[in-house]
């Protein structure tokens, strides 16, 4: 998972969360079969280790996204993250503590030369293609870098967040949630992430129930829940999705309607359409400028009392 990152959730025909076309756990699950192919026993302990590795790698990706927009040489950040992933994989393989490795990475990232700028940055949350946490890794990297070059702070959806949402259908929800949440908290603390959280899957499901019809696919309802949580907690200015199938049209329409009346905007684009990404970013900047103009307007100009009689 750390070196190849080939296991990705997808949507089964019956609406069950699966990984690479198969359930996450269980006798026929993706993780046990991957372990068996590697000559390993598909034990609960090994599955938990893989889940912890995934959550820790998510935190490394987040650390890179929080650092790249503010340094003079973003490529150096990528090199440090890639080195840390290899070191992390070795640590998991040998049973070495990972927290010291993460703390060392945090110190290396902090020593990088910073950009001095007072220009407000647009915060962008990538939510994938509405059926998985991300597109092809090259597409995600391209969109992320494209946005960062235009002054945005980008946050891809953590794979662990999708696995948390999948836990109720995995047959071992408590073990999955405990492994992912615990590993994420430790890694976020060691890396000093500015927003060290994974959204609670039960809360996302509750938010989706109040905003989305039950006819939407499970993954689309999850994305609606993410948008509602991000908007309520003011965690992003723009939520960007990459729908790939016709059945996503209803979810895109719903999310677009929610975004029109909210602080957080929503846009659905194709990952290879740089012009569409630029347009979504510019619209978001205009909305932010309009909102700030209203907020900075003198109070007596905004609402003058009217006396009658």
Secondary structure, DSSP 8 states (H G I E B T S, - for coil): --SS----EEE-TTS-EEETTB-SSSTT-HHHHHHHHTT----HHHHHHHHHHHHHHHHHHHHHHHHHTTBS-HHHHHHHHHHHHHHHHHHHHHT--SHHHHHHHHHHHHTS-B-------EEEEE-TTSSSS-S-HHHHHHHHHHHHHTTEEEEE--HHHHHHHHGGGTS-HHHHHHHHHHHHHHHHHHHT-TT-----HHHHHHHHHHHS-TTS-HHHHHHHHHHHHHHHTT--SEEEE---SGGGHHHHHHHHHHHHTSSSEEEE--TT-HHHHHHHHHHHHHHHHHHHHHHHS-HHHH-------
